[in-house]
Amino acid sequence: MATTSTLAKLRYRFVPDHVIGELLSKKWIDNAIPFLVLLCVVGLFGTLIPNFFSASNLAIQARELGEFGLVCMAMMIVIVVGGLDLSVGSNFALGNFMTLALLNLGGWPVWLAIPAVVLICGGVGFINGFLIGYLRLRAFLTTLVTLIIVRAVVDMLLLKYSKAMSVSFYDSSVWDMIGLGGVGGVPSSFIILIVVALIGHILLTRSRPGWRAMAIGGSRRSAHNIGLSVRGTVCAAYTISGMLCGLAGVLYAARLGGAGTDTGMGLEISALTAAVLGGNSLGGGRGSVVKALIGAVIVQLMTNGVLRLGMNSGSGPMVLGLTLLLAVFIDVRWLKNRDKLLSKVYVSPTLVELPTPRPTDAEKGGPLALNDRLKEVEIIGLDEVESPEDVILDENDYLYCGTRHGDIVRFSPPHYKEWEVYAHIGGSPLGMAFDKVGDLLVCVGGMGLYKIDRDRNVIKVTDETNRSPFSVVDDSRLRLADDLDIAPDGKVYFSEATIRYEMHDWPVDALESRGNGRIICYDPNTGKTHTAVRKLVFPNGVCLSHDGQAILFAESWGCRINRYWIAGPKAGTVERMLDQLPGYPDNINRASDGTYWAAIMGMRSPALDVALRMPGFRRRMARRIAPDQWLYPNLNIGCVIRFNDKGEIVESMWDKGASNHPMITSMREHKGWLYLGGITNNRIGRVKLGDWADKTWSGYQSYWGQVR
Amino acid sequence: MNAIGGWLERFLGRGSASVTVPPLDGALKPNSILEEAPTGIAVAQPDNLALLDGKPIWSSGAQILRAGSNGEPVPLLTAPSAVTALACSTAGLLAVACQSHGILVFDRNGKEAPVNWRDGRAYSCVTALAFANDDMLLVCVGSSDNPLAAWQRDLLDQRHSGILWRIDLKRGDATKVASKLAFPNGVFAAPDGSYVVSESWAKRLIRIGSNGNVLGQLIEDLPGYPARVARSSRGGYWLSIFAPRSPLIEFVLREDKYRRAMMAEVAPQYWIAPALQSGVSFHEPMQGGALKQMGILKPWAPTLSYGLVVELNENFVPIRSMHSRAGGRRHGITSAVEHDGKLWLTSKGGDEVVLLNIQT
């Protein structure tokens, strides 16, 4: 067999390809391109302009940013609900004028003047909001009208009061502190911006009003249909927008202390540019405070930078316009292609070199030789159960299995013809185990670990574990709890097969064959859940060894069975027990003679084994051809093997013609019979075991002794 | 620029690197007529059907068989080695291509007819024979690189080394009509003197002039690999398609490194390659859509083998088709002839000669 180069092995060992897909699935990845632009702008002007990084320049820029950032946030909030506010500039000018008027002419104290101005500008915003939200006017036209009217009002007021204002001067240390001072060299306006931004971020991302605003922007009609108050929320967004403009006007007044006709002129264009550049979608529903701030910094650096480079007066708006065009272009392309890109790059195979499988040829003999011993399987519940991944029997010989409808179905002995829904959990019930008092613990794909007590109450045991450090996606939620067993001290050990795929996609994990799974331990004494072993290749089939010292588990795509010591001198370590399997092992359970059963859920195909060595081939395959055309492990036929504590295979049972019960994911020995389950089956099978089997042995007794 | 363009295409999966397979649509819409046809004649690997004096005969291994009065196979003659193609002339001559004995000619009683072979060339990998007239035999050699048994290797290596010969049986000399064909797998002489050849690896039928010039494509981008062509009673043709195209195979054809490793390490019957039958061993590659659910293999599941025969009209436009879909038995249709209102088909993968009632 050809070997793979060490370089390729190292590359796939240390380069985390799968992170790309995980990063793309994060919401904040939308900020990546604006952030890159920001870095470029800082780099460009930082090198072109002398003293760009000096403390004084940074302080000046930060002070101005305090005002501009607030206006950009004002713009962002209305954009998020699917609107547009062109009146921010006029409103800002109004705020500036009112502040100066109230302080200089009215002689109001600062603490009263600032809230008053914020309320006045909020009032302008409310008018916008009322017209747009409740009267359903167009946002563009309405705010254009407000822009003109408010500007006219400011001009008229200026005409009347500017003379009086220019001669008076307001003297207050608090006012000076806001306008000129700061804390530890950081200007006050910047501090105010940061505080407002933090509150805004929390409101927008972690509160119901914020989520509602997002939902309304995303789809107004759907939001209305689910009962959100669309009108009220839209109105509120414009009101908040107006208040933020007022606050920005206050800061502007504090900084410059003068009012002119050109105050806030063209600010709406800059703010709009900043909001869109930052990645806030003009269509609504996609935006954040961080995006608004990134945009604000870019726009301010560019406009100031162009001015300081001494270019002529038209070049500033020109640069801004071109950047806006680029931003809109990128925004559209990104929105359109992000999901496409994600679905293409999510599957990220890694390099696997599986050892040569043990022979299965009937002619060559050996414990794995093909035979027809499962041909005589008795079929239970044909077309009555769907997806019995695991089967289990209790002391009274009742047979339980899960179905893909989320039910636990119970068949009655001795003929197993009658059945009933024992309990309904939901999700996809997979592995099962009885604890000492006879409660049934079930791993439910998509939900977690559940318990059905003897009164048939469904109780959630656990659905999360500790989050792995440095993981990009939150892996604390259990996605695919697979099989479990219970240690003598009551701790429940269970496997989560993969953290990267949902229940219906589980075979795709085989294409990756990376260690995406883990063994998790739930301690009933403390109620805590923690991850015991990480980076396992589709861990599955958890089974407590006969001596109670170790947990046996299968690594399906690795075609091996491992032992995880939970007691004794080697506690906490994992060791290889059995490998070179010709197929993919699934559930493991105890046999009556001190050995173990393991289900082989599918067989390796040599063509796939070659592909496993070539992750690039599998990656391209996942991108180029449709999922149902992908090369898969052959999960249509499997077998049952029995092995001992030394890791030697004792025997195997096959359905050679694949006619009766070829697909096996689980088996339980019970009183001389072996019961079979398969995740894609519409049946349960049972087959009588040979004379070696103890006809009185049951799983419950093996774990918990005689029934009281 | 070309190198960059090629790299870009491979990186983005566009242009030559894109994997597209024509859908089974229109006249090729899947059905299960072929699969559900009554039980035919069980024969091991029947391959080439022909009409000898108006009665169907077919090859199976080294034997040439005909149907007895109760539909049982009756041996007509036994060739010295496995028969890879046969053809009958209107005069009752029977040309038989053998795997290791070249082309032999028999009369209708199974006696070897003397042919004055002047060139003494040993033809191997003969995929199809046809009489242009009573003296003129057309011979398709699938590949000059691989024996017929290694046809999957020939495809995976993307060989274009097929040859069309014309043999004058009277004078005994052979003319190379055309070469560098992509596995010619069926031939007949058109009334206008040109030859129609099915090129399997190019998935098309072409018309070749008697001087060897390719005169045009008659049908292109077939959804499977075409085999032999026979005339229909309605002036059209029956085209047998012996294996389906699949996106996975097309993709593997673009992956040189993987393909080489697979061919070196994996036994041919387990390759990702078109096959005459599939589902025999669990070592065969399986594709996602072929995962059985509730014990059922979906008929639309991706498959490496398929049963398909297409009726073309006189302008080589498909007008109807008969299918045996994924998971079916009658796969690997290598030839078809129409006789007495019935279509006779050889399912080489299904070990059966199928008789299909085609009166509509």
Interface residues (C-beta under 8 A of the other chain):
Chain A: M1 A2 D383 E386 S387 P507 V508 M603 R604 S605 P606 A607 L608 V610 A611 R613 M614 F617 R620 M621 R623 R624 I625 A626 P627 D628 Q629 W630 L631 Y632 P633 N634 L635 N636 I637 A658 M663 T680 N681 N682 R683
Chain B: G13 A17 S18 V19 S246 P247 L248 F251 E255 K257 Y258 A261 M262 A264 E265 V266 A267 Y270 W271 I272 F282 H283 E284 P285 M286 Q287 G288 G289 A290 L291 K292 Q293 M294 G295 L297 A301 P302
